[in-house]
Amino acid sequence: MTGRRVLGGALAITALVLVVGRWTAGLYTEYHWYASLGALDVWRARMSTMLALGTVSFAAAALFAFINFFAVRRSVVSLVLPRRLANIEIGEQVPGHLLLGAVVLLSVMVGALLVAPLDGWHEALLAFVGKPFSEVDPYFGADLGFFVYWLPFETAIHLWAVIVLTSVTGLVVLLYALTPSLRWERGTLFVSAYVRRHFIMLGAVLLLVLAWSYRLGMYRELAFGGGAAGVFTSTDHRLIPVMLLLSVYTVCAALVVGWAGWTGQIRLAFAAVTTVLLFSLGSRTIAPLVMRRSIDPASNRVRESPYIATRLNFTRRAYGVDRMRAELLGAGFATADEAASRLAIWDGATLARAVERLPRVRAMGVRAAWQANAGTLSAMLVERVSDAAGGSHDAWSLARYEASRADERGSPRRVADGAPGGDVLLASEPAAFDSAPSYTVMSDSLRQLAGVELVSTRSRFMYAWSLQNFRLLFGDLPANQPVIVQRRAIRERLHALAPFFEQGSEIVPVVTGDTLYWAVELYATSASYPLSQRFTVLGEERSYMQHAATALVHAASGRVLFIVTTSPDPVTLSWMARFPGLLKAAASLSPALRAQLPPVTDGARTQALAFAAAGFRGDSLEVKHFATPDGADSSASAHEPTYALLPTLGGVASLWPLLDSTERVRGMVAAIGGSARVTAWLPVASDGRRWGAVVDLLRIADSAQSVAGVVRSPLRVAPLLDRALYVQPIYQWRAGTTPVLSRVAASVHDTARVGNSLAAALGTAAAVRTSGASAPPALRPRADSLYRVMRDALGRGDWAAFGRAFDALGIALREATP
């Protein structure tokens, strides 16, 4: 018996050492990863908040479990276990201190299993460091920060309390079932007076938790109303005092149930619980239904008018509509020639598919970058060319294409190498990019990578243990200062550094000089902001969304810059005060980099939704909506906004048309990139045409609409003078092939034309296409540039760089061949 105990103890100690050792190694690697990015403040806040949250929730769950399990232990007079001695079986009574030890051990295990989720540590921290909004709701007089900061945190605590109460209650019932105090006897369930008293006390605790939920529901009515789409109505307003009364009554009922259970008055306890249930059912379900059905529609409109006005005001504030800029009529293109070179006929997804026509070429990132280039609009993609032999010599380059034109084959037309903004060959694989592996050991001879050294034995041992990859300890590593770069995927890296912000849907390449950044917009969001209209944005239903910052990930090193918006909201200000070294002002960027920043697409689209519903403050309300259907075929790429370079706005803009109730275009919401980065409303004069009529007109104008493989992209709208210009690119896109621009349909005023280019469809002087995928004279300077790169790499003995340049030269030769 002693040998078995020794063996069991040794195995337990070994398991404990392995678990604690890996946890320590993980702590070591996390600390050094945050330190390599200069974000130790985030790591300290994360660890301290998680430690406090875990400790408090563990102590509370373990204490609650101990009180209940100890009560079960008190019901057990003695526990006798059989013990065999030779051939004689003898009953042995378990000592009381062992039973108490079992209760403590079980309570500790339950407390460890019921620790509150720690991945929401930033919500808990924001509940205590959030700065006030300095605005109050009109019904409770509470600062709006209470709904954004504290209410989600308290709701999460309440949910955790329900889980703890349910789990411990289930274990208590199970433990009592193992004793004679709760048993099935002669077809009936026998429950002793002691157990019945314990169950009634748990019922009283359940009533307290129920009263807590009524209190939370009283505040949540403002954010999650009972009207259509969750709006707050007059009926919900009348429910607020009922919820307060119900909460107070349930607390009183809990006290009555507790006292009645302790004194043995079961009927009184049952009556109190029944009254609470009936009161709750009548006030929360039956009464609102009767009220909504009994209200006269005519009088209801008058009754709801102040609630509608309140909702519109809160909607404008929740989504930043008041910060939108209203342009004058005629803020669009001045001439058709201007539109022909500054309006994109490609969208990012279709352009990426088109450039992947060559073998082993892959466009990286989620979206293209749209840039002004010598007075025209160009699109930039990051291209990765895989090694034909399956090796690691992949070539990476920045390829720029003319957004408004195609070559004579209908393929994307490259910006000539000799022209401003031509292609750029990257020196090596970026340290961070979309869909990158979770970690890689790289050589950092220039000490530029945001990684952790793997030179020392301690570092190699810790990373090998943490990642369960002991080749990091015993295997060969790259020469010249090996470092490990973790979280190479863009979104994973940003989530670890700024989990308190919601990431936008786009990962956009941004280039200044020969330096590549990945830009991701970050937003402060909330689902519990009161009284505003709710919209589904970024995959979730929200009632508050403001642009907070732009994350710029340096592709070569993996370092991250967080650039705060010029007008931060209170949520962003709270995080700026908590992490002053993490969030920087836009003035810290160079003017060249600020000029290349992309439009805030997701934020502007959300503002467009709110503007369509609420309009500007002081304007007569005219409800608008997005244009649907957009005339695209089902096989078209994912729908994106229209991209245009509007001179009057000062930068590249993303455009969304808004229609009025008669299905006529009233204007466009424009998200402007560059240094300004604002959202503007561009009104247009009505041309009297309905949206559906324009879609049909462009289809009728296309005489080749029945040709197999024809795919129409979404209808695009841009302002031309004071009217709307409608453009619809048409591709030849058969299954298993890449898209080729076939023709473009355009309509302005009452006419529609179809041409082989946007210029031809608009009838401008630039209607003749130039031949070649890129200008033939540009091939020689590109070949000379790649030749010099190959010579330099050969002199250094860098065969990887030589292979990348060689592959890039092959691509240039293939694309220049008609």
C-alpha positions, 0 to 999 in steps of 0.5 A: 500500500505504501508503494502505491501511495509513493507511485501515485504521489510521484505521478501527481507531482510530475503532472503538477510540474509539467502543468506549472512548467508549461504555464510558466513557459507560456507566461515567459513567452507572452511577456517577451512578445509584448515587450518586443512590441513595446506593449508591456502596459497592455500585458500588465493590465491584462494579467492584473485584471485576469488575476483579480477577476479569477481570484474573486470569482474563484473565492466567491464560487468556492465559498458558496460551494463550501457553505452548501457542501458543508450543509450536506456534510452536517446531514451525515451523522457518520460514514462507514466504509467497509474494509477487508482484513484477511477474510474478515470484512469490518466496517470502518467509520471515516473520521470527521476531519477527513469528511471536512477535508473532502468538503474543502477539496470538492469546494476548491475543485468547483471554484476552479471549474467555475472561475469567470471567463477571463477572455473578457478582461478588457470589459471588466477593466473598462467598467472601472476606468471608463470616462463619462460621456457627460450625457445622461439618458432622459429616463434614469438620469444616468450617464451614458457610460453606465450603459456602455461600461458597467451594464455589460460587465454587470450582465456578465457577472449575473450570468456567471452567478446563474451558472454557479447557482445552477451548478452548485444546486445540481451537485447538492441534489446529487450529494443528498441523493447519496444519503438517506435524507433524499431517497425514493421510498415505496413509490414516493420521494422522501425528503427530510426536513433538513434537506427541505430547509436547505432546498428552500434556502437555495430557492431564496437565493434563486429569487435574489438572482431573479430580482437582480435580473429584473433590475438589469432588465429595467436598464436594458429596456432602453437598449433592447426595446420591445418595438420593431428592430428593438426600438424603445417605445411608450409601452417600454417606458411604462414597463420601467416602473413595473420592472423596478417594482417587480425587482423590489417585490422579488427581494422581499419575497426572497426574504419571506421564503428564507424566513419561512423555510427556516421556520418550517412554514412551507405553504408561506414559502410556496405562496411567495414564490407563486406570487412572484411567478404570476406577477412576472408573467402578467407584467412582462408578457401579458400586460405589454401584449394587451397594451399594444393591441388596445392602443389606437393607431392614430393616437399611437403616432402622437404618443410615439412622436417624442420617443421617435425624436429621442431615438433619432437624436441618440442615433446621430450621436451613437454613430457620429452622424453629426460629424459628417460633412454636408457638401453642396450640390455639384461636388462631383466630377466636373466633366465626363473626361474627369470621370473616365480616368478617376472612377474605378471599373474594377472592385478589389475582389474582382481585381484580385481574381483577375491578377491571379490568372498567372500560375502561382500568383496570389493577391494578399490582403482582403482589399486593394488599396486605392490611390491617387496617381498622377491625377488618375485612380490606381489600385495596389495589390500585394502579390505573392508568387510561389516558387515553382519547386515548392521551396521557400523562395517566394517573390513578393511585390507591390503591383499597381493597376489602373483602376479605370482601364483595362488592356486590349485583352480586358485584363487589369492594366499595370501602371508603367514601371517608369511612371510614378507609382510603379511596381515595387519588389519587396526584399523578403517575405513580410514578418506579418501578413494575412493568413501567416503561420502562427510563429516562425524562426527568422534571421534578424541580422539587422535587428529590425524584427519585432521578435524574441531572441533564440540565442540563449539556452533559457529562451530556447528552452522556454519557447520549446516547452511553451510551443511543445516544439523541442526542435527549437531547443535541439534543432538547427536555427537560422544563422545571424541572430535567430529570433522567433516571431509570433502572431504573424497573422494581422488580425491575431496580432491586433487582437492581442494588442488591442482586444478592446477595439473591434477590427474592421473588415478590410486589411489594406496595404499602404505604401510610403516610399518603399515601406509596406504597412497593413492598415486595419481600422479599429472601432469602439462599439457597444450593444448596450448604448441606450435609445439608438437604432440598432444596425447589424455591422461587422457581423453583429447587431450593435447600437453604438459604433465610432471610429477609434483608431487605425492600426498600421502594421509594419510588414517588414518588422511586424511592429504596430502603430495605433493612430487615434482618430482626430475626434475620439469618443469617450470609449477611446479616450478611456483607453488612451488614458489607460495606455498612453504609450500605445495609442498615438496621435495622427501628428506622429505620422509623416505627411506622406504616410498620412496622405496614403491612409485609406477611407474608413469604409466600415465606419462610413457605411455605418454612418450612412445607415444612421444618416439614412434613418435619422438625417442631419440634426435640424433637417426635415426627416426624409427616410432613405435607404441603400440601393437594392437590388444593385443589378449584379449577377449572383456570380459576381464578387462580393459587393464593395462600395464605388471607388472614385478620385473626386478632386473637390473632396481632396482624396480617394473616396468610397461611395454608397448611393442612398435612395428616397421613398420613391426609389430615386437617387438623392445623393451619396455618402462618401468616405474620404481617405488621406489626411482628411479622413471624413465622411461627407454627404454628396447630394444630387439633383433628381433625374426623375428615374427610379433605380429599377428603371436604370438597372433595366435600361443598362441591361437593355442597352447591352446587346450582348447580354445573352452571351455565355459567361457574362457576369455583371458587377453591381451598379455603381453611382458617382456624382457628375456635375449635379446629377448621378452617373450610373456605371456597370462593368460587365465581365467575361467570367466562365467557370474555372477562369479569371474575370476579363473586362468585356465592356462597360455600360454607362448612363447619365441623364436619359441615355445609356451607352455601352463601350469597351471601356469607361471612356468609350461608354461616356463618349470621351476623347480618351476612348481608345485603349492602349495595347499591352498589359503595360507600356512596352517601354517600361519593360526595359527599366524593370528588367534592369532593376531586377538584374541589379537586384540579382547581381547584388544578391549573387554578390552577397550569396543570398540565393533566396533574394536571387530566386525572388528577383528571378521569379519576378523577372519571369512574371514581367516577361510573361505579362509583356508578351501579347 
